[in-house]
Amino acid sequence: MKRIVLTGGGTAGHVTPNIALIPRLRELGYDIQYIGSYDGIEKKLIEEMEIPYHGISSGKLRRYFDLKNFTDPFRVIKGHSQARKLLKELKPDVVFSKGGFVAVPVVLAAKQRHIPVIIHESDMTPGLANKLAIPSATKVCCNFPETLSCLPKEKAVLTGSPIRQELTSGNRDAALRFCGFTAQKPVLLVIGGSLGSANVNSAIRSILPELLKTFQVIHLCGKGKVDAGFAGTPGYVQYEYIEKELADLFALADIVVSRAGANAICELLELRKPSLLIPLGSNASRGDQILNAESFQRQGFMEMLLEENLTDDVLLKTISHLYNSRMDYIHAMEKSSQSSAIEKITALIEDAAGYSSR
């Protein structure tokens, strides 16, 4: 039996690309096992897909002072021992890692067991967990051309990020009914991430009267961030979070305003959605969203606006320019080599596992 171990966790971004690969891996005949943390977000998401899940001890390696820095190394050592035992029992042909600190002991254990490992790095520059794992990898997949220079030449492959295929099969008419919109007016979709963005939400609502002269607006504003003061505004709908109808909303959207998380922008690229990216600032992250957005802007896929430049006038003008130039962005995205990631990555998996020539 062909068997693969998937690993990765800590955030949804370290799980959803794995989930996107699962249907194709099943088609290829793989028995799929998952190694994650005891109680991370990945546990619920993977068990919902009826994939056997194996929890191990996990610790985080921080660049800043924290009392947990004294205890987490012992959790990592324990996780490594558990991963070695699991891989001995499971005997996978290959391991695929999406990153996060829970993946590090799995990748290191796989190398010790002489099991080939494929790693995926979503961001422009590798995070600390993947930096630790890359020496043990057979191949390292990445999203951005610029990332290739940060990786060992013999291991690096530009694949893009695998996205859930159900997102490509949305129904525009169903979304019109769901939102109560008309087909005669363009639609702007605003996505602030799963937790929402207070700054983006505030900026959009500040210019909403002007936006509604041209657009109908779908606002995914995050948990607890729906503003009751705007309830019932014609042409404007707001939701904390959308799951089942998300593909339909994407199909309906003419343009998008979004944060610049790697998985989110790769979904927008695959769906050919002209987008304005407002990356999370370096004061609130390691700055990876800014680098992601800059890359997509350089390649002509999307437009970028830094949070510090987020004035009403600039935001309105940038959204207007994006809509008027939307076909230019679509044509650039159609030429991208950062798509069809599922086929590229599963081909690498098949090759590493020794099945591509059978």
Backbone torsions as a table, in degrees:
resi	resn	phi	psi	omega
1	MET	NA	135.8	173.7
2	LYS	-73.3	131.6	-178.5
3	ARG	-136.4	138.0	176.6
4	ILE	-130.0	142.0	170.9
5	VAL	-105.9	124.2	172.6
6	LEU	-98.2	145.0	176.5
7	THR	-146.5	159.1	-178.8
8	GLY	140.5	143.8	178.9
9	GLY	175.9	-176.1	-177.5
10	GLY	111.2	-42.2	174.5
11	THR	-137.0	163.9	178.2
12	ALA	-61.0	-31.9	180.0
13	GLY	-64.5	-20.3	177.2
14	HIS	-94.0	5.2	-178.4
15	VAL	-122.8	-43.3	-172.5
16	THR	-59.9	-36.0	175.0
17	PRO	-64.0	-36.0	174.5
18	ASN	-61.5	-44.0	179.3
19	ILE	-61.0	-37.8	179.9
20	ALA	-64.6	-29.0	-178.8
21	LEU	-79.8	-23.4	-169.6
22	ILE	-57.9	-47.0	-179.7
23	PRO	-58.4	-41.4	-179.8
24	ARG	-69.4	-38.5	177.8
25	LEU	-63.4	-36.9	176.1
26	ARG	-64.9	-41.5	177.6
27	GLU	-59.6	-35.1	-178.9
28	LEU	-80.7	-1.7	173.7
29	GLY	90.3	18.5	-179.7
30	TYR	-82.3	137.9	162.7
31	ASP	-82.1	123.9	-172.6
32	ILE	-108.2	128.1	175.3
33	GLN	-121.9	151.4	-178.5
34	TYR	-127.7	133.3	173.6
35	ILE	-114.6	121.5	179.9
36	GLY	-142.6	-167.7	179.9
37	SER	-81.0	169.0	-177.5
38	TYR	-59.8	-44.0	-171.7
39	ASP	-137.8	25.2	178.7
40	GLY	-73.9	172.3	-179.6
41	ILE	-59.0	-27.6	-177.2
42	GLU	-65.5	-30.5	-176.8
43	LYS	-59.8	-50.6	-179.2
44	LYS	-65.2	-44.5	-176.3
45	LEU	-64.0	-40.4	-177.3
46	ILE	-76.4	-41.2	-179.7
47	GLU	-65.0	-29.8	175.9
48	GLU	-63.3	-23.8	179.6
49	MET	-92.7	5.7	178.5
50	GLU	60.0	39.1	173.4
51	ILE	-98.9	131.8	177.0
52	PRO	-56.7	128.5	-173.9
53	TYR	-118.2	134.2	-178.6
54	HIS	-123.4	115.0	-179.6
55	GLY	-88.8	139.6	175.1
56	ILE	-130.8	164.6	177.1
57	SER	-65.9	141.2	-176.5
58	SER	-140.2	137.9	175.0
59	GLY	-131.4	161.5	-178.5
60	LYS	-111.2	137.5	176.5
61	LEU	-98.3	114.4	-173.2
62	ARG	-105.1	150.0	175.6
63	ARG	-90.4	0.5	-177.0
64	TYR	-125.6	164.7	-177.6
65	PHE	-72.9	133.1	175.2
66	ASP	-158.1	140.2	-179.8
67	LEU	-58.2	-28.3	179.8
68	LYS	-67.7	-17.1	176.8
69	ASN	-61.0	-21.8	-179.6
70	PHE	-85.1	-21.3	-177.7
71	THR	-107.5	-30.0	-175.7
72	ASP	-62.6	-34.3	176.7
73	PRO	-56.4	-34.1	178.1
74	PHE	-69.3	-33.7	175.9
75	ARG	-66.5	-38.7	178.8
76	VAL	-64.7	-44.0	178.8
77	ILE	-61.4	-42.6	177.5
78	LYS	-63.4	-43.3	179.0
79	GLY	-61.0	-37.4	178.6
80	HIS	-64.8	-42.8	178.1
81	SER	-63.2	-41.9	179.1
82	GLN	-65.5	-40.8	-179.7
83	ALA	-64.1	-41.8	177.6
84	ARG	-58.8	-44.0	-179.7
85	LYS	-65.1	-44.2	-179.9
86	LEU	-62.7	-44.6	-178.4
87	LEU	-66.8	-31.6	175.7
88	LYS	-65.5	-38.5	-179.8
89	GLU	-74.6	-43.5	-172.8
90	LEU	-78.2	-31.6	-179.8
91	LYS	50.5	55.9	179.2
92	PRO	-71.9	155.4	174.1
93	ASP	-76.9	-27.2	-173.9
94	VAL	-159.7	153.5	174.0
95	VAL	-118.1	135.7	173.3
96	PHE	-117.5	123.7	-176.4
97	SER	-115.6	128.7	175.8
98	LYS	-96.9	-0.6	174.8
99	GLY	98.8	-171.6	-169.6
100	GLY	89.8	156.9	-171.3
101	PHE	-68.7	-23.9	178.1
102	VAL	-66.7	-23.4	-177.0
103	ALA	-77.9	-24.8	-174.5
104	VAL	-58.9	-52.0	179.7
105	PRO	-63.5	-29.1	178.7
106	VAL	-67.9	-45.5	-179.5
107	VAL	-64.7	-44.3	179.4
108	LEU	-63.5	-40.3	178.7
109	ALA	-66.6	-36.8	179.3
110	ALA	-63.1	-42.1	178.3
111	LYS	-61.7	-41.4	178.8
112	GLN	-64.8	-27.8	177.9
113	ARG	-90.9	4.1	-179.9
114	HIS	60.1	38.0	176.2
115	ILE	-101.9	126.6	-179.3
116	PRO	-63.7	144.6	-176.7
117	VAL	-127.5	130.4	170.8
118	ILE	-107.9	129.1	179.5
119	ILE	-112.5	146.4	172.8
120	HIS	-119.6	127.4	176.0
121	GLU	-110.9	118.5	-175.6
122	SER	-80.4	-38.4	-170.8
123	ASP	-88.1	170.6	-178.0
124	MET	-60.2	-43.9	177.8
125	THR	-118.1	140.2	-177.4
126	PRO	-61.0	138.2	173.1
127	GLY	-74.8	173.8	-174.7
128	LEU	-61.5	-40.8	-178.8
129	ALA	-60.8	-46.8	-179.9
130	ASN	-70.0	-31.7	175.5
131	LYS	-59.3	-38.7	178.9
132	LEU	-71.8	-29.0	-174.1
133	ALA	-90.0	-27.3	-172.5
134	ILE	-55.7	-40.9	178.8
135	PRO	-59.0	-23.0	-179.3
136	SER	-93.1	-0.6	-174.0
137	ALA	-89.1	150.9	172.5
138	THR	-82.4	-46.4	176.7
139	LYS	-138.4	152.1	177.7
140	VAL	-126.2	114.7	178.9
141	CYS	-86.5	148.5	178.9
142	CYS	-145.3	166.0	-175.8
143	ASN	-94.4	-28.8	-167.9
144	PHE	-120.5	140.7	177.3
145	PRO	-57.5	-35.2	-178.0
146	GLU	-64.7	-26.1	-177.3
147	THR	-69.0	-25.9	-177.3
148	LEU	-55.3	-34.8	-178.3
149	SER	-73.8	-14.4	179.5
150	CYS	-91.4	-4.3	-172.3
151	LEU	-117.7	156.5	174.0
152	PRO	-58.1	128.4	-171.8
153	LYS	-56.2	-39.2	-175.0
154	GLU	-75.6	-11.1	-178.2
155	LYS	-106.9	-23.0	-168.3
156	ALA	-77.6	134.1	176.7
157	VAL	-138.9	125.6	176.7
158	LEU	-81.7	111.9	-176.3
159	THR	-120.4	-22.5	-165.0
160	GLY	78.7	-176.7	-177.0
161	SER	-110.3	133.7	179.0
162	PRO	-66.1	133.0	178.0
163	ILE	-119.3	153.1	-178.8
164	ARG	-61.2	124.5	-174.0
165	GLN	-66.5	-22.2	178.2
166	GLU	-65.0	-21.3	178.8
167	LEU	-68.7	-21.0	-177.8
168	THR	-87.0	-2.4	-174.4
169	SER	-117.4	35.8	179.9
170	GLY	-71.4	158.6	-178.5
171	ASN	-115.3	111.9	-176.2
172	ARG	-61.9	-42.8	-178.7
173	ASP	-64.7	-38.3	177.8
174	ALA	-63.3	-37.5	178.5
175	ALA	-68.4	-37.4	176.9
176	LEU	-60.1	-43.2	178.8
177	ARG	-67.5	-41.6	-177.8
178	PHE	-61.6	-40.8	-177.4
179	CYS	-89.5	-16.2	-175.2
180	GLY	71.9	33.5	-176.9
181	PHE	-97.3	166.9	174.5
182	THR	-98.0	152.9	178.2
183	ALA	-81.9	-4.9	-174.3
184	GLN	-91.2	2.3	-176.1
185	LYS	-135.6	137.2	-178.0
186	PRO	-65.0	160.1	-174.9
187	VAL	-120.6	130.7	173.1
188	LEU	-105.9	125.2	177.3
189	LEU	-105.1	127.2	179.5
190	VAL	-112.5	124.9	-177.7
191	ILE	-125.1	117.9	-179.2
192	GLY	-101.7	12.1	-175.5
193	GLY	91.1	167.7	-174.2
194	SER	-62.7	-28.9	178.2
195	LEU	-95.7	-5.5	-178.5
196	GLY	78.1	162.6	177.6
197	SER	-127.5	115.3	-179.3
198	ALA	-60.6	-39.3	-178.3
199	ASN	-67.2	-45.7	179.5
200	VAL	-66.4	-43.7	178.6
201	ASN	-56.9	-48.0	-178.7
202	SER	-62.8	-42.0	-178.6
203	ALA	-64.5	-42.5	-179.7
204	ILE	-65.8	-45.7	-178.7
205	ARG	-66.4	-28.4	179.5
206	SER	-65.2	-33.5	-178.5
207	ILE	-107.6	11.4	-175.2
208	LEU	-55.2	-44.9	179.2
209	PRO	-56.2	-39.3	178.3
210	GLU	-72.0	-40.9	179.0
211	LEU	-59.6	-41.1	-175.1
212	LEU	-69.9	-11.5	173.7
213	LYS	-69.5	-27.8	-177.6
214	THR	-112.5	-38.2	-170.8
215	PHE	-118.7	159.3	158.3
216	GLN	-96.5	142.7	-170.7
217	VAL	-123.0	125.4	170.7
218	ILE	-104.1	123.0	-173.8
219	HIS	-120.0	108.3	173.5
220	LEU	-92.2	99.2	-163.6
221	CYS	-103.5	-4.9	175.3
222	GLY	97.4	159.6	-176.1
223	LYS	-59.6	126.2	178.0
224	GLY	76.1	8.8	-173.9
225	LYS	-113.3	11.6	171.7
226	VAL	-69.0	134.1	-179.5
227	ASP	-102.2	108.8	-176.9
228	ALA	-62.2	-22.5	179.5
229	GLY	-65.0	-19.7	180.0
230	PHE	-102.7	3.2	-179.9
231	ALA	-60.2	134.7	178.1
232	GLY	82.7	2.8	177.1
233	THR	-66.4	122.1	-179.3
234	PRO	-59.2	131.8	177.5
235	GLY	83.3	4.3	-178.7
236	TYR	-132.7	124.3	174.8
237	VAL	-126.8	143.7	180.0
238	GLN	-131.3	139.8	-179.7
239	TYR	-136.3	145.5	174.5
240	GLU	-64.6	-46.4	-173.4
241	TYR	-160.9	142.1	177.7
242	ILE	-127.9	132.5	177.7
243	GLU	-118.6	-64.5	-173.3
244	LYS	-63.3	-40.3	-174.9
245	GLU	-91.7	5.2	-173.6
246	LEU	-60.3	-41.5	179.8
247	ALA	-60.6	-38.5	178.3
248	ASP	-65.5	-40.7	179.7
249	LEU	-65.7	-39.1	175.4
250	PHE	-61.7	-41.9	-179.6
251	ALA	-62.5	-32.7	-178.3
252	LEU	-80.1	-29.6	-172.7
253	ALA	-69.1	131.9	172.8
254	ASP	-85.3	-40.0	175.6
255	ILE	-140.8	164.5	-174.2
256	VAL	-135.1	142.2	165.7
257	VAL	-111.0	127.9	-172.3
258	SER	-148.3	156.3	162.4
259	ARG	-64.1	178.2	-172.1
260	ALA	-121.9	35.8	171.2
261	GLY	-60.6	144.2	-172.3
262	ALA	-58.1	-45.9	-178.5
263	ASN	-66.1	-39.7	-179.9
264	ALA	-61.6	-45.9	-176.0
265	ILE	-74.3	-26.3	175.0
266	CYS	-70.7	-33.8	173.5
267	GLU	-63.2	-43.6	179.4
268	LEU	-64.4	-36.9	177.4
269	LEU	-65.1	-47.4	-179.5
270	GLU	-62.1	-35.4	-178.9
271	LEU	-85.7	-3.7	178.5
272	ARG	59.8	47.2	-179.2
273	LYS	-103.6	111.8	175.9
274	PRO	-58.4	128.6	-170.2
275	SER	-137.9	148.3	168.7
276	LEU	-102.2	117.8	-178.7
277	LEU	-97.5	128.6	176.1
278	ILE	-117.8	89.8	-172.2
279	PRO	-69.1	150.9	172.0
280	LEU	-62.3	133.1	-174.7
281	GLY	-69.8	161.0	-178.9
282	SER	-68.7	-16.2	175.8
283	ASN	-73.4	-17.5	-178.0
284	ALA	-114.9	1.9	-178.9
285	SER	-159.0	-175.3	176.6
286	ARG	-83.2	8.6	175.7
287	GLY	87.4	9.0	-176.3
288	ASP	-66.3	-33.8	179.7
289	GLN	-65.3	-34.9	177.5
290	ILE	-64.0	-45.6	178.7
291	LEU	-63.1	-41.1	177.9
292	ASN	-58.5	-49.1	-177.2
293	ALA	-65.3	-39.9	179.3
294	GLU	-61.9	-39.4	178.9
295	SER	-63.7	-47.4	-179.2
296	PHE	-66.7	-31.7	176.1
297	GLN	-69.4	-43.5	178.8
298	ARG	-58.9	-37.3	-178.1
299	GLN	-81.7	-1.4	177.2
300	GLY	79.2	14.2	-177.8
301	PHE	-81.1	-39.3	-170.3
302	MET	-147.8	169.1	177.4
303	GLU	-105.3	154.4	-178.4
304	MET	-129.7	143.9	175.5
305	LEU	-139.6	120.1	179.4
306	LEU	-72.5	147.9	-177.4
307	GLU	-57.6	-36.3	-177.8
308	GLU	-69.3	-14.6	177.6
309	ASN	-102.2	13.9	-171.0
310	LEU	-83.3	70.7	174.0
311	THR	-96.7	160.5	-178.9
312	ASP	-56.5	-47.1	-175.2
313	ASP	-65.3	-46.2	-178.7
314	VAL	-65.6	-42.9	-179.7
315	LEU	-61.7	-44.7	-179.2
316	LEU	-63.9	-44.5	-179.9
317	LYS	-65.4	-39.1	-178.5
318	THR	-68.7	-40.3	177.3
319	ILE	-64.2	-41.4	178.7
320	SER	-62.7	-44.3	179.0
321	HIS	-63.9	-41.4	179.4
322	LEU	-59.2	-44.9	-178.9
323	TYR	-66.6	-45.3	-177.8
324	ASN	-66.5	-26.3	-178.7
325	SER	-105.7	16.6	-169.8
326	ARG	-58.8	-34.9	-178.4
327	MET	-67.8	-31.5	176.5
328	ASP	-63.3	-42.4	179.4
329	TYR	-67.5	-40.2	179.5
330	ILE	-62.3	-44.1	179.7
331	HIS	-62.4	-39.8	178.6
332	ALA	-64.6	-41.9	-179.5
333	MET	-66.7	-33.1	179.9
334	GLU	-64.7	-24.6	-179.8
335	LYS	-90.5	-0.8	-173.9
336	SER	-66.8	144.3	173.1
337	SER	-93.6	3.6	-177.2
338	GLN	-99.0	38.4	178.1
339	SER	-129.2	179.8	-175.2
340	SER	55.4	37.3	-174.6
341	ALA	-63.5	-35.7	-177.5
342	ILE	-60.6	-45.1	-179.7
343	GLU	-66.3	-40.7	-179.1
344	LYS	-64.9	-44.7	-176.4
345	ILE	-71.0	-42.5	179.8
346	THR	-66.9	-29.4	174.7
347	ALA	-65.7	-39.5	176.4
348	LEU	-65.4	-39.9	178.3
349	ILE	-62.6	-47.2	179.1
350	GLU	-59.1	-40.9	-178.9
351	ASP	-67.7	-45.8	-179.0
352	ALA	-64.2	-35.2	-179.7
353	ALA	-79.2	-10.3	177.8
354	GLY	87.5	19.3	-177.1
355	TYR	-103.9	-10.4	-173.8
356	SER	-67.5	-26.5	-177.5
357	SER	-102.5	6.7	-177.2
358	ARG	-90.5	NA	NA
